[in-house]
Amino acid sequence: MTSPRNITFDILAHDRTRAATNSAASNFDRLGSRLGSLTSKLGTLAAGLGIGLVTGLAAAGTAAAVFGIKAAASMEQSQIAFTNMLGSADKAKTFLKELQDFADVTPFEFADLAKSSQRLLAMGFTAKQILPMMTAVGDAVAGLGGGADEIQRATIALGQMNAKQKIQAEEMMQLTELGIPAYQILADKLHMTVGELQDLMSTPGGGNAVFQMAHGVDALVDGIEHGTKNFKGFSGMMEQQSTTLMGLWSTFKDKTSRALMEAFQPAMPALKKVLDFATKAIPKVFDFFKDYWKQIGDIFKGSTVPNPDPSRS
């Protein structure tokens, strides 16, 4: 026969076992809940990353398309401008391709080079003179740590000399301020001292005489690039700069722009038709809404709005 004491122990043991089991079950429930919550959060995160990735890719694709269309449109304008300057669409196409190839291997961007080339053509230089001149100017500016602004200033100075058909102190000083020793270079090319060159330039007609002696600006450009007996020259400086971070970034932008431009060029005729249609349709759309709202106004014309508070009537 079981004693009351043993029954009491059995009851206590059973209660403790049940309490331990319930506690373990509760702990497992909490663990399961936390794991479920973590899984849900991970799922939400993954979904968010997926949506973010798709959204990012879509935004990048849209930006690339817009950039490509702009590049193609810009090239179309350049084609028209250079066709007008060179007198032939084929000559313009060939020249622009040479300029693109030049931009691809230099730290300078095609758009800046195109603007400078247009300026030089407008100031009387021939297409054959442009790339050698841009090479000399580009090497000089690269060697001096400059950029697009300095290229513009140098090409303006050389262009003014050619347009005036004379070499004067004003343009020589513009080059000197950029860091190009223009007086020393030209004096060496003409077998003079700097003082003798300046004296000649200061005499009546001296600027024209120096221009003729220097074969226009050819002697000056050649000296800038290849040097003289007293000046080393800037040859090869663009190549060195093109391996720097800024140079590589410029080349990357040029090649990306060129690839996108070439990709979207075939679509230009269709895009122009769409824009032409939309431009013609816009006034009709506005006229429709204008008439629509006028009719709405006529319906309510003369009507009164009920007063919500009769005591104020």
C-alpha positions in Angstrom: 0.0 0.0 0.0 1.3 3.4 -1.0 1.9 5.8 1.9 0.4 9.3 1.9 4.0 10.6 1.9 4.9 8.8 -1.3 1.7 10.1 -2.9 2.6 13.6 -2.0 6.1 13.1 -3.6 4.6 11.7 -6.7 2.2 14.7 -7.0 5.0 17.2 -6.5 7.3 15.4 -9.1 4.4 15.4 -11.6 3.8 19.1 -11.0 7.4 19.9 -11.4 7.7 17.9 -14.6 4.7 19.5 -16.0 6.0 23.0 -15.1 9.3 22.2 -16.8 7.6 20.9 -19.9 5.4 23.9 -20.0 8.4 26.2 -19.6 10.3 24.4 -22.4 7.3 24.6 -24.6 6.9 28.3 -23.9 10.6 28.8 -24.7 10.2 26.9 -28.0 7.2 29.0 -28.8 9.1 32.2 -28.2 12.0 30.9 -30.2 9.7 30.0 -33.0 8.1 33.4 -32.9 11.4 35.1 -33.0 12.6 33.0 -35.9 9.3 33.7 -37.7 9.8 37.4 -37.2 13.4 37.2 -38.3 12.4 35.2 -41.4 9.7 37.8 -42.2 12.2 40.7 -41.8 14.7 38.9 -44.0 12.0 38.3 -46.6 11.0 42.0 -46.4 14.6 43.0 -46.7 15.2 40.7 -49.7 12.1 42.0 -51.3 13.2 45.6 -50.7 16.6 44.9 -52.1 15.0 43.3 -55.1 12.7 46.2 -55.7 15.6 48.6 -55.0 17.8 46.8 -57.5 15.1 46.8 -60.2 14.3 50.5 -59.4 18.0 51.3 -59.6 18.5 49.5 -62.9 15.4 51.2 -64.3 16.7 54.6 -63.2 20.1 53.9 -64.6 18.6 52.7 -67.9 16.4 55.8 -68.1 19.4 58.1 -67.4 21.5 56.2 -70.0 18.7 56.7 -72.6 18.4 60.4 -71.9 22.1 60.8 -72.0 22.3 58.8 -75.3 19.6 60.9 -76.9 21.3 64.2 -75.8 24.6 62.9 -77.1 23.1 62.0 -80.4 21.3 65.3 -80.7 24.5 67.2 -79.9 26.4 65.2 -82.5 23.6 66.1 -85.0 24.1 69.8 -84.3 27.9 69.4 -84.6 27.5 67.7 -87.9 25.4 70.6 -89.2 27.8 73.2 -87.9 30.9 71.5 -89.3 29.2 70.8 -92.6 28.5 74.5 -92.9 32.1 75.4 -92.0 33.8 72.7 -94.1 31.4 72.8 -97.0 30.7 69.1 -97.1 28.8 66.6 -95.0 31.4 63.9 -95.8 34.3 66.2 -94.7 32.4 67.1 -91.5 31.7 63.4 -90.7 35.4 62.5 -91.3 36.6 65.5 -89.2 34.3 64.7 -86.3 35.4 61.1 -86.2 39.0 62.2 -86.1 38.1 64.5 -83.3 36.3 61.7 -81.4 39.3 59.4 -81.8 41.5 62.3 -80.5 39.3 62.8 -77.5 39.3 59.0 -76.7 43.1 59.0 -76.1 43.4 62.4 -74.4 42.3 63.7 -71.0 40.0 66.2 -72.7 36.4 65.7 -73.6 35.0 65.7 -77.1 32.5 68.5 -76.5 35.2 70.9 -75.4 37.4 70.0 -78.3 34.5 70.4 -80.7 33.9 73.9 -79.4 37.6 74.9 -79.7 37.7 73.4 -83.2 34.7 75.4 -84.3 36.3 78.6 -83.0 39.6 77.9 -84.8 37.8 77.2 -88.1 35.8 80.4 -87.7 39.1 82.3 -87.2 40.5 81.1 -90.5 42.3 77.9 -89.9 41.9 74.9 -92.2 40.7 71.5 -91.0 44.2 70.1 -91.6 45.6 72.6 -89.1 43.2 71.9 -86.3 44.4 68.5 -84.9 48.1 69.4 -84.9 47.2 72.7 -83.2 44.9 71.0 -80.7 47.6 68.5 -80.0 50.1 71.2 -79.2 47.6 73.2 -77.1 46.3 70.0 -75.4 49.9 68.9 -74.5 50.7 72.4 -73.2 47.5 72.6 -71.1 48.0 69.0 -69.8 51.6 69.8 -68.9 50.5 72.9 -67.0 47.7 71.1 -65.2 44.9 73.0 -66.9 41.6 71.9 -68.4 38.8 73.1 -70.7 39.0 76.8 -69.8 42.8 76.9 -70.5 42.3 75.2 -73.8 39.7 77.8 -74.7 42.0 80.7 -73.7 44.9 79.3 -75.7 42.9 78.6 -78.8 41.3 82.1 -78.6 44.8 83.7 -78.5 46.1 81.7 -81.5 42.8 82.3 -83.3 43.1 86.1 -82.8 46.6 86.0 -84.2 45.4 84.2 -87.3 42.3 86.4 -87.7 44.3 89.6 -87.5 47.2 88.2 -89.6 49.6 89.7 -87.0 51.3 88.6 -83.8 51.0 91.2 -81.1 51.9 91.6 -77.5 48.3 91.1 -76.3 47.9 87.5 -77.6 51.5 86.6 -76.6 50.7 87.8 -73.1 47.5 85.6 -73.0 49.7 82.5 -73.8 52.3 83.6 -71.3 49.7 84.0 -68.5 48.8 80.4 -69.1 52.4 79.3 -68.5 53.4 79.0 -72.1 56.7 80.8 -72.7 55.5 82.2 -76.0 58.1 85.0 -76.4 61.0 82.6 -75.8 59.6 80.0 -78.2 59.0 82.4 -81.0 62.3 84.2 -80.5 64.1 80.9 -80.8 62.2 79.9 -83.9 63.0 83.2 -85.6 66.7 83.1 -84.4 66.3 86.3 -82.3 66.5 87.2 -78.7 63.3 87.9 -76.7 64.3 91.6 -76.6 64.8 91.8 -80.4 61.4 90.1 -81.0 59.6 92.5 -78.7 61.3 95.5 -80.3 60.2 94.3 -83.8 56.6 93.7 -82.7 56.4 97.2 -81.2 57.3 98.9 -84.5 54.6 99.9 -87.0 53.7 96.8 -89.0 56.0 94.7 -86.8 53.2 92.4 -85.8 52.4 91.7 -89.5 56.1 91.1 -90.2 56.5 88.6 -87.4 53.3 86.8 -88.6 54.8 86.4 -92.0 58.2 85.3 -90.7 56.6 82.7 -88.4 54.4 81.3 -91.3 51.4 82.5 -89.4 51.3 80.7 -86.1 52.9 77.5 -87.4 56.3 78.2 -85.9 54.8 79.1 -82.5 52.6 75.9 -82.5 55.6 73.7 -83.5 57.7 75.2 -80.8 55.0 74.7 -78.2 54.8 71.0 -79.1 58.4 70.0 -80.0 60.4 72.7 -78.2 63.3 74.9 -79.2 66.9 75.3 -78.1 65.9 77.0 -74.9 62.6 75.2 -74.3 61.9 71.5 -73.9 58.3 71.5 -75.3 55.2 69.9 -74.1 55.1 66.9 -76.4 53.6 63.7 -74.8 52.0 65.5 -71.8 48.4 64.5 -72.7 49.5 60.9 -72.9 50.9 61.1 -69.3 47.8 62.9 -68.0 45.5 60.4 -69.6 46.7 57.7 -67.2 45.7 59.8 -64.1 42.4 59.4 -62.4 41.0 62.5 -64.0 42.3 61.5 -67.4 40.8 58.0 -67.1 37.5 59.5 -66.0 37.5 61.8 -69.0 38.2 59.0 -71.3 35.5 56.8 -69.7 32.9 59.6 -70.2 34.0 60.1 -73.8 33.8 56.5 -74.7 30.5 56.0 -72.8 29.0 59.1 -74.5 30.2 57.9 -77.9 28.8 54.4 -77.4 25.4 55.7 -76.3 25.4 58.3 -79.1 26.0 55.6 -81.7 23.4 53.4 -80.1 20.7 56.1 -80.3 21.6 57.7 -83.6 19.4 55.2 -85.6 16.4 56.2 -83.5 16.8 59.9 -84.2 14.5 60.1 -87.2 11.7 58.3 -85.3 12.2 60.5 -82.2 12.0 63.7 -84.3 8.7 62.5 -85.9 7.3 61.8 -82.4 8.4 65.2 -81.1 7.0 66.9 -84.2 3.6 65.2 -83.8 3.5 66.0 -80.0 4.4 69.7 -80.7 1.6 70.0 -83.2 -0.9 68.1 -80.9 -0.2 70.2 -77.7 -2.2 73.3 -78.8 -5.2 71.1 -79.8 -5.1 69.4 -76.4 -5.0 72.7 -74.6 -7.8 74.0 -76.8 -9.9 71.0 -75.9 -9.5 71.5 -72.1 -10.1 75.2 -72.5 -13.5 74.6 -74.2 -14.3 71.9 -71.7 -13.8 74.1 -68.7 -15.7 76.9 -70.4 -18.6 74.6 -70.8 -18.4 73.6 -67.1 -18.3 77.3 -66.2 -21.4 78.0 -68.4 -23.4 75.3 -66.6 -22.8 76.8 -63.2 -23.0 80.4 -64.5 -25.6 82.4 -62.6 -26.2 79.6 -59.9 -25.9 80.4 -56.2 -24.2 78.4 -53.6 -26.5 77.5 -50.7 -25.7 79.2 -47.4 -24.9 76.4 -44.8 -25.9 78.8 -41.9 -29.4 80.2 -42.5 -29.0 82.5 -39.5 -26.4 84.5 -41.4 -28.6 85.0 -44.5 
